[in-house]
């Protein structure tokens, strides 16, 4: 397919005439074309096509159709039918009334080209730059961030299903890539085990399943042993590498025997492969709800009198903590010259490192409720938590509410490699203290109070944020964050964003960015349309006064 970028043609007169008659009060898609024009032009897509060959469909039209089908949650066939039948779409796409459109397969091929080139972020940047020039989005304002889960396109498999399905997928890939080589190493028994009857091979009883798992494991190890002598193109197949990883995670060698790993002897959820059809999908949990897939973080503007515009999209594996995306979001917004002055987030994002780094590195105030202290004193709301202790950072001494000073001060790191400070008080001081019941449990092994807190800047930022979080002024200020919930709801329910359309994190991210593009165009169109409607819908008194103001 070849592409020679063309100038976007104007809306045909007949198409415009019929569209105006059909929508005398306006239409959101027509408003998008009238107010924004065509932002994503052919020049952006030139690297995706050759300079020779059959002419491709105009990419600026294909990307708009792709966004329209996301807005209305349509299949490729339904989107192609919409191009042929809907006058508002023809107006947006500058098509004649009798234009027959294109084959639905063109949309799938177009998305594949974008996915291979990783062009989706550039498309979002181009739209944001266009909106920034029109003063619809700006730096130094207010933005908010929240996340939602995305279910994988593949279903979750049990570990027994996983190893068998991985073996089957690998054999199919080898049969296509190196059929002659595979015929020399495959066993006849594998035909029954790893073709159409593979599911029926599972026994209902646990003993039968264990025996079956060991049989599959022996087959996999035999295939892995032959792969070491296979041609390089066979060894480098993704399915061959996946087979090795799945076997490493589920089996172990004990002497000269193959053993099935116990459930407490497998990698953590952030590393464990759950399905060969989407190896990057991971198990996530939130409020005791589990899902296999990914997590999407959306950042949008929330300035008054302007439409909310999605400025950043992050796609992460499901177990990734929310706090890890704040620094990349701020870095990306700085590149786009769209850093906010205030960034509203929930408690998952407001750890002490982010509170300090956002202010120091980007001059962004991170507004959100920090997580409460981990001690029972905080939960009981009656004991002495860390905020009741005075810290002398220079002398490295901590004083308790009753005037006792700490016995030791030492630096350490957490399991996540974060620096902390550990402080211990003397048991002889704590045992005779009248307030010991409010400070530590009577069955404490040390018989004294121990404290763990962050370095000075992080600790002070955390204490300040916790104190600010209980004030009425903060609650009124933080109320603006609730708007992101509506964005997440519309993003998930209208666009179908909670179920991935494709396997793999890169393809899921591309789909998420496309949805953000679609929502931005839709919101801008609705904003302009509502302004025009508001201007038309004036009361009789308002019209009278605008026509002839009184002299008083």
N, C-alpha and C positions, 0 to 999 in steps of 0.2 A: 504494500500500500504506500502511496506517495502523498505528499502534502505540499501544496503551494498556498501559503497564507493569503487569504482574500479579505478585502474590506467588508465589514458587516453591512449588508444591504439595509435600506430603510424598510419599514413595514409597508407591504403592498397596499395601495389605496383601497382596493375592494375588501381586503382583509380588515383594514381599519374601519371601513364604513360598517361592515356587518358586526364587528366587535363592539363598536360604539352603540349600535342599535340594540345589541343583545345585552349590554351592560351599561345602561345610561347613567347609573350611579357609581360606576367604576368597578374595577376588578383588581385583586391583589397582584396577579401576574402581569396585567397590563400596566399597573402602576410601577412595578419593578422596571419594566422596559422604559416607561416614560421618564422616571426619575433617575435611574442609575445607568440606563443604556446597557451595553454589553461590556462587562468588565473582563471576563475571561476570554480573551481573543485567541485567534489561531496561532499567533506567534508563540504563545506559551507552550503549545503542544508540538511545535516543529521538531524537537529532538526525538519524538516518539515515532516519527515516520521517515521513510526513505525519500530521496529526491526523485526516484524513478519508480514506475509501476502504475497500477490502477489507482486513479484518484480516490482518496478517502472521503467519507462524509465529513462535513465541516465540523471540526472538533468543538468549536464554541457552541454549536447546537447540541452535540452529543453530551457535553458536560451539563448543559442546562436541563436536558431531558433526564439525565441521571439524577440531578437534584430534585426535579419534579417528582420522579417516581419514589424518591425517599420521603418527600413531604407527604405524599398520599399513600405510601406503602404499597406500591404497585409492582407487579412482576414485569419482566422485560416485554412480554407480549402485551400486557395491558398498557405499558408506557408507549409502545409503538402504535397501538390503537388510538391512544390519546393524541398523538401527533397527527394522525389522519383525521380525527373526528372533532377535536375541540378547538373552537375558534379562539379562546383566550391563549391556548398554547401556540397556535399558529401566529398570533399577534406577537407573543414574546419571542418566537423563533424566526420572525420575518418570512413566513411561508405563505404562498398563495393558497387561496381557499381550496383549490382542487389538487393540491400537492398530495401525492400518495405516500409520503414518508419513506421509511426504510425498513429493512428486515430486522427483527428483534435481536438476531445474533450479533449485529453490529455493536450493540451496547456491551455485551459480554466481552467481546474482543477489545473494545476500547478501554474497559476497566482493567483488563489484563495488561495492556500497554502501560497504563498509569502505575499499576502495582509494580511492574518490573523496573520502571524508572524512578519510583519513589517520588512522584511529582506532587502528591497531595498537599504537602506542607507549603510548597511554593504557591499553589492555588489559593490557600487560605491567606498567605501573606499578601498576595496581590489584591484580594478583596478587602482586607483590612487597610491596606495603604490607600485604596480608592475611597473607603469610608472615612479615613482620617482626613483626607483632603477636603471632604465635604463636611467636616466637623461633626460627624456622627459618632466618632470614637476619638478619644484623646488620652494623653498621658496625664499623670498627676491627679486623676479623679479617684473614683471608688470602683473596686472590683470584688467579686466573691467567687469562691471555689467550693465545689462539692463533688462527690464521686457516686457512681452507681455500678452495680455488678453487670457483667455480660456473660451469659451462658455460652459455653463452647458449642460449635456446630456439631461436635461429636458427643455421644452419650458417655457417661461414666461406666467403666467396666470394672468388674471385680478383678482381683489379682490373677485368679485362675483364667478368666476370660482374656485378660490382658496378655499373658504370655502366649496363649494359643493364637489369638488374633494377630499379635506381632509376628509370630512365625509364619502365619498365612500371608500377611502383607509382604513380608520379606521374600517369600518364595515367589509370589506373583511378580514382584519387581525384578527379581533375578531371572525369571522366565522371559520377561520382555527384554532385559538388557543383555543377557548372555545365555540363551537357551541351550546351546550346544554344551557349554561348560556345566550348566546345572544338571543336564541329563546324565552326566557321568558321575555326579556325587549324590544325587537324590535317591531316596529309598522308595520302594514301591508302596510301603505302608503309609508314606506321607500323603498319598493321594486321598485315602479315606480320612486321615486325621485332619487335614488342612484344606479341604475343599468344601463342598456344600454341606457335608454332614458334621462339620466341626463342632457346632453347638450341641448336637445330640450326644457327643462323646463325653460330656460332663456327667458324672455320677451324682445322684442326689445326696448320698451319704458322704460325710466328711472324709472317711477313709478312702472312698473311691476317688474323691477329688484330689486328695493328696497323692495317690498313686498316679493319677492322670497328670498332675503337675510335674511329678518327677519324670514321667515319660516324655512330656514336652520339653522339659529341661535337658534331658539327654539328647533329644533330637537337635535342640538349639546349639548345645555345645559341640555336637558333631559338625553341624553346619559352620559354626564359627571356626572350628579347627581347619576345615577345608578352605575357608575364606582367606586364611593367611597365605595360601599358595595360589590364590586366584589372580587373574589379571587386575591391574591397577584400577581400571574403570569399574570393575565389580566391587573391589574393596572400598572405593570412594562413594558408592551409592548411599544416599541418606538412610535408606531402609536397613542396609547392612550395619551402619553405625548405630542406628536405633536398636537393632537386635542386641548388639553388644551391651548397650547401656541398660536395656530392660533386664537382660540376664544378670548383669552385675548387681542390679538393685533388688532382684527377687531370689537369686540363688547364691549359694556359697559352696565351696569345695571343702569337705571335711575328710582329710586323708585322701583316699581314692574314690570317695562317694560324693554324689551330688545331694545337697540338702536344700530344702525349702526354707527361706528365711522366715522367722517369726515376725509378727506384726510390729513388735517393738524393736526390731533389728533392721528396719528399712530406713531410707533417707527421709528427711523432713518433707513436709508438704511442698515447700518452695522448690524442691529438687526432684521429687518423685514423679515419674511419667505415669499418666493414668490411662492414656489411649494412644495407639499408634497412628490414629487418624488426625490427631491434633497434639503432637508431642510437647508443644509449648504451653498447653493449657494446664493449670494447676488448681488444686482444691483451695478455696477460700472460705472463711467463716466470719459471720458478723451477726451478733445477737443470736447465737446458737443456730443460725441458718447456714447450711453448707451449699456450695455450688462449684462446679467445674468450669473454669474459663478464665476470665480476665476482669479487670476493673478499669473504668473510664473516669477520668477527672476532667471536669469542665470548668473553665474560668470565663466569667462574663462581666461586662461593665454593668454598673447600677447607678449611673449618674441621673439625677432628676432631669426631666424634660428631654431625654434622649432615649432612643430605643436600646434595650439590652442587647449587646453584641458579644458573641462568644469569641474570645481573643486567644484562647489556648486550649488544646486538646491533648491529654496524656492517656496512653493506654499501657497498663502495667499488668504483670501476672497477678492473679487474684490474691495471693498472700502478701503482696508488697505493702508495707505500712504506709498510711497516708502521708506521714511527715516527710518521707523521702522524696516527694515530688515537688515540694515547695521551692527548693533551690533551683531545680531545672525550669520551673514555671517562671520564676523571676528572671532567670538568665535569658529565657526566650523572649519575655516581654521587653526586656531591656534592648535586645537586638531589634525588636520591632518598634522601639521608641514608644511603648505603650505601658510603661511601668505606672502602677497606681500609687497614690499617696497613702491610701488605706486599703488593706486587703482583708476581707471578711471571710473567715473560715470556721469550721467546727473544731471540737476538742482533739480530733485525730491529727490535725495539722500543727497544733500549737505546742510542740515540745520546746524545751528551753533553748536548744541549738537554733531552731528556726526563729524564735523571738529575737535572739541576739543577731543572728546572721542577716535577717531581713532588714533590720535597722542599720547595721554597720556596712553591709555590702551594697545594699540597693536603696537605702533611705525609704523603706516601705514599712509602715506600721501594720504589723500583723494583729488583727483584731479577732479575738475568739476566746472562748472559755478554756483555760488550761486544765489539764487533768488534775484531779485532786491528789493530795499526797497518798502514798501507798499504805501508810501505817494505820493501825486500828484506831489510833487517837483521832485521826481525821474523820473516819467513818462514824465513830461514836459521837463526835462533835462535843466532847467533854474532856478530852485529855490534852496533854501538851504535845502538839505536833511540832515540826521543825521551825515553824514561824514564831514560836514562843521562845526560841533560843537566840541569844546574841552572839554574833560571830565576829571575832577580831581577826581579820584576814592577815594582817601584818604579823601578829604574834602567833597565829595559828592556834588560837585558843577559843573554845566555845563555852559560854556561861549559861547555865540552866535557869529557869524561872526563880529558883530558890537560891541563886548566887553561887552554886557549886561550879567549878571549872573542870574542863575535860582533862583526862589523863594522857590520851594519845591522839595523834593526828597523822594520817597516812594517806597517800595517793594510791588509787587503784583504777582498774578499768572494768567495765561491765562485760557481759557475754557478747554484746554488740559493739565492743571496742570503744565505748564512750568513756571519757575520763570522769571519775568521781572522787570524792573525798570521804574517807571513813573516820569517824570520831568515836572514841570510847570514853565513858566516865568510870570512875573508880567504884567498885562494888561496896567498899567501906563507906563511901559518901551516900550512895543510893539506898543502901539497906536501912540507914537510920533516918532517911528523909520522910517527913510526914506526908508529902505529896507523891510518894513513889507509886501509889495505885493509879494515879493519873498519868504516869510517865512510862511505866513498863509493866508487863505482866509479872505476877508473883512467881510463875513457873518458868521464867526466862532462864536459860542455861547459864548465862553470864552473871545473872543477879544484878545487872546494872544497865543503864540506858546506853544505846548505841544509835548513832545517826549516820546517814549516808546522804550526801547532797552534791550538787553540781559545782563546778568552779564558780568563782565569784560573780562574773558578769551574767552567767546563765542563771545562777541561783537568785540573784537580785531581780533579774527580769521576770523570773517565775513567781517570786513572792509579790512583786508589784502587780503582775497580771491577775493573780488570785485575789488580791485586795480590791482591785478595780472591778473585778467581775461580779461583785455583790452590790454595787452601787446602782441606784435607779438611773443615773445618767448613762451608765454603760449599757444597761438593758434597753434603753430607748435607742441608743446608737446602734446596738447589735441587731435590732429588729430588721434592719435592711437586708441581712443575710437570708432571711426566710424566702426571699424571692427566687433563690436558686432552686428551691424545691419544686416550684412550678416549672422551671426550665427542665429539670431532670424528668419530671412527669411527662411533659410534652415530648421531650427527646426520646423517652423510652416507649411511651404508649403510641404516639402518632407515627413515629419513624421506625418502631420495632427494634429499638437499639439494645434491648436487654437479651436478645438472642443473636449470636454472631451468624452472619451469612456465609462466612468463609472460615476455613481452619488457618491457624497461624497468627501470631501476634501482629505481624506486618500488615496482613490483609485486613485484620480486624481494625487496626488503627486507621488504615485507609478508609474503611467504611465509616468510622467515627468522624473523621475529618470531613468526609462528604456530607454527613448529617449536620455537622456544624455549619458548613457552607450553606446548606439548604435552609437551615433555621435562620441564619443571618439574613439571607435574601428575603425570606418570608417575613421576618420581623420588620425589616426596613420598609418593605412594601405595605405591610399593615399599618406601620407608623405614619407613612405619608398618606395612606388612604383615610385613616382616622382623622388626621389633621384637616384634610379636605372636607370630610363629612362634618366635622365639628364646626368648620367655618360656614357650611351651608345651613346647619341646624341651629339657627339663632331664633330667639323669641321675637314676637312682634314688637315689644318695647325696645329690644336691642337693635332691631332693624331700623326702627323709627329714629332712635338717638344717633345711630351711625349716619343716617341719611341727612338729618338736620339737627345738630346738637343744640340744646337750649342755651340761651344767653346768660343764664344765672351763674 
